[in-house]
């Protein structure tokens, strides 16, 4: 448990250093709203597909395919349960706030916060299972998440969804894995470099918005606390118990629990920026849950490792 605590703390410190860079850039006017919006588009439409393609660049085998299916089912169930809980709890008349509260509750930072921890605890298989969770995350965020935050019928076009870069990245990654296709170095190296932007750029964007926001509003909001408790405690605990009762064990149980226990996804702020919902609330949720996760993630992950 002490080792898990130190690993999570290390990841949180790295996150906050990157957020501090964005904060300083905002305070000295090195960045502006337009630059933050363009950086957001860069992450959503270019970096995210590269993350998925890079994660699935590994040799195919039948055992891993079966485990991929089990992990995908667990991930879908976790997101479905999170969506149900969020919609039952949050009914704020202010739709801008309501959308952010729901989105932040449903979507965890299962990329940066989870993948390094999964690798440290479970090795390369942990990263693979974590990547499957991230794949389901991307499919969910670019369908339900997009509908939730945009509120626009135009975003619901089947054609637009089929051509969405987030979903295309997931499909391309899975196909490459199933066909055991190893990209040539001249292609795989740029993809890897772009995928690595998935950590610093979103954090800098959050830091920028943090420099322009008033966090007193967030910490005076009782529903923000409800969202944080659900995101960090309720959803991951329910997830680990249900998976255990359904017979899920070993690395899959631990990997899915780590992903479910992560703080609010930085994509919450990027989507809030893009679709002009409550950006200040989104920044507060991401920052606060990231800090609090220093205490909550090690405890919940320890429970999962004991049950596995």
N, C-alpha and C positions, 0 to 999 in steps of 0.2 A: 504493500500500500504506500509506503514511503517513496519507493521508486516511481510509482504512478504519479504521486503528488508532485514530485520534482520534475517529471517529464511534462506534465500539463502546465505547471508554473513556468517552465522554460518557454513553451509555445506562447503563453499569454504575454510574457515579457517581450518576446519578439514582435508580437502583434502590436503592443502598445508603443514600442519604439517607432514602428512604421506609421502608426496613427499620429504620433508626435511630429513626424516629418511633415505630414499633410497639414497638421494643425499650424505649424510654424509657417509653412508656405501660404496658408490662408491669412495669417496674422500680418505678414509682411507684403501681402498682395502679390505674391509670386504666381499664385493661381487665382482665377476668377470663375464665375458661374459657368461661363461658356466652355472654359478649359475642362472643368470638372465633368460637364455633360459629354464632351468629346471623349474623355478618358473612360467614362461609363460605357459609351457605345463600343469603344475598343475592347473592353473586357467582355461585354455581353455577346458581341458578334464575331470576334476573332479569337480572343484568348480562350474562352470557354470550349469551343469545339476542339482546339488543340489539346486542352487538358484531357478530354475524353479519348482522343486518338492515342495520345501518349500513354495513358493508363492501361490500355488494352494491348499494347505491343508486347505480347508474351506468347510462348509456345502453347498450342492447343493440346488438351487431353480430355478424355471422357469424364474422368473423375472431377476435374475442375469445372466441366460443363454442367454436371449435375449440381455441384455446390453453387455454381453461378445461378442456377434456377432457384434453388432454395433461398439464397441470399436475396434474389430479386423479389420473391414472394414475400419474404420478411419485410423488405424495404417498402413494397407497395402497401402492405398491411399497416406499417407504421405511419406512412403518409396519409392513408385513408382514415385511420383512427385520429390522427392529428387534425385533419380537416373537419371531421365530425365534431370533435371536442371544441375546436375554435369557433365553429359556426353555432354551436349550442350556447357558448359562453358570451361571445361578443355580439352585441346588438346595439351599438352606439348609433345615435341618429346622425352624428357627424361622420359622413362616409369616408372622409379623408383619414380621420383617426382610426375608424373601424377597419379599414382595409389594411393599414399598417400593423395594427394589433393582431389581426388574424394572420397576416403574412409572416410576421415575426415569430408567432407561436408555432406555426406549421414548419417553417424552413430553418434548419440548423446549419451552422458553418461546418458541414461535413467534409469539406475539402481541406483547407489549411489546418484547422484545429484537430481534425480526426486522422487524416492519413499519416502524419508523422508519428502520432501516438500508436496507431495500428501497426506501423512498421516496427516501432521500438518494442512493442509487446509481442506481436505475432509474426514478425518477419515479412517476407515478400508475399506470402499468402494473405496476410492481413491487409496489405495494400491492395491486392486484387479484389478481395471481398469489399473493402472500403470503396474501391472504384465502382463496383457494381451498385452500391448504395448511392454514390455520386451520380451514376448514370440515371437511376430512377429519380433522383433529386432533379436532374436537368429536365427529364421528360415531364415531371410534375410541375416544375417551376415555369416551363415554357408552354404549358397548357393551362392548368388550373391557376397557377400563379399569375400568368399573363392576363387571364380573364379577370381575376380578382382585382388586380391593381389598375388595369387600363379602363375597365368598365365600358369598353368600346366593342361594338359588334364587328367592326372592321378587323379587330385582332382575332376574331373567332373564325375567320376564313380557313377552311380545310387546306386550301392551296398554300396560304400563307404559313400555316403551321407546318405543313410538309416540307416547306423550303426554309424553315427557321433554322439558323445556324446552330443553335443549341441542340436541337433534335437531330440535325444532320450529323453533328459530331458524335452523338451517341450511336447512331446507326453505323457510321463509318468505323468506329472503334470496335463494335461488336463483330461486324463483318470481317475485319482484319484478324480478329482473334479466332473466329470460327474457321477461317480459311488458312490460318497460320501464315499470314502474309507479313513479312518483315520489310518495313519500308527501307529503301536505300538511304544511306547516311546523308546524302545531299538533301533529302527531304525530311528525314527523321530529326536531324539536328535543329533545323529552324523550328519545327513543330515543338520540340522539347524546350527550346529557348522561349518561344511564345507562351507555352504552358506555364513556365516558371514565373511569368508576369502575373499569374492568378493570385499570388500572395501580396506582393508589394502595392500594385496599382489600386485594388479595392480598398486597402488600408489607408493609402494616401487620400483617396476620395473621401473616406469617412472622416479622416483627420481634418480635411478642408471644411467639411460641413460642420464638424464639431467646433471649429474656430468661429463659425458664423451663427451658432445656435445658443439658446439659453437652456441649459440642462435643468434649471430649477423647475421648468414647466414639466419635464418628464418625471422628476422625483416627487412632484406634488400630485401626480396622476395615479390614483389607486388602481386603475385598470392596467397601467403599465406594470405595476407590481404583480398583478394577476397573470399577465402575459409572461413575465419572467419566471414566475414559479412554475407555470405550466411547461414552459420551454425547457427549464433546467432540471426540474424534479419530477413532476407528474408524468409527462409523456415518456421519458426514458425509463422510469420505474415500471409503469404499466407495460411498456414494450418488453423489458427483460422478463417480467413475470409471465406474460402471455407466450412469448417465444419458448420459455422453459417448459410451460405446461403443454405446449404443442410438440415437445420433443426435440427442439433445436438445441444443439450442444456445441462444444469446442470452439474453434476459431470463428465460426459464423455468428454464434451468440455474442461473443465478445466484440467482434468488429461492428455488428449492427448496433449494439448498445453504445459503443463509443461514438458512433455517428449520430445516434438519437440523443445523446447527452450533451452534444456540443451547443455552444451559445447561438444566439440569433445570427443568421447568415448576413454577411455584408451586402449581398444582393438585395436585401430589404431596402437599404439606402439607395442603391443604384436604381432599383425600380421606382422607388419613391421620387427620386430626382427626375427620372425619365417621364413618369406619368403624373408629376406634379401633385403628389399627395403629401402627407405630413412628414417632411424630411427631418425636422427637428426631433420628432418622436422616434423616427427610425434610427437616427444617430444615437439617441439616448439608450434605446433598447440594445443595439449592437454593443455599445461601449460598456454599459452596466452588466449585461449578461456575460460578456467576455471576462470582466474582472471577477464576477461572482463565481464563474466556472472553475476558478482556482480551487475552490472548496468543494463544489458539487460533483465535478467530473471524476476526481479520484475515488470518491465514496461510491458512486454508482458503478464505475468500472470495476472496482474491487468486488462488488456484489456479483457482477457478471462473471468475473474470473473464478470466483468460488463455486458458482452454479455450473460453470462449464465443465 
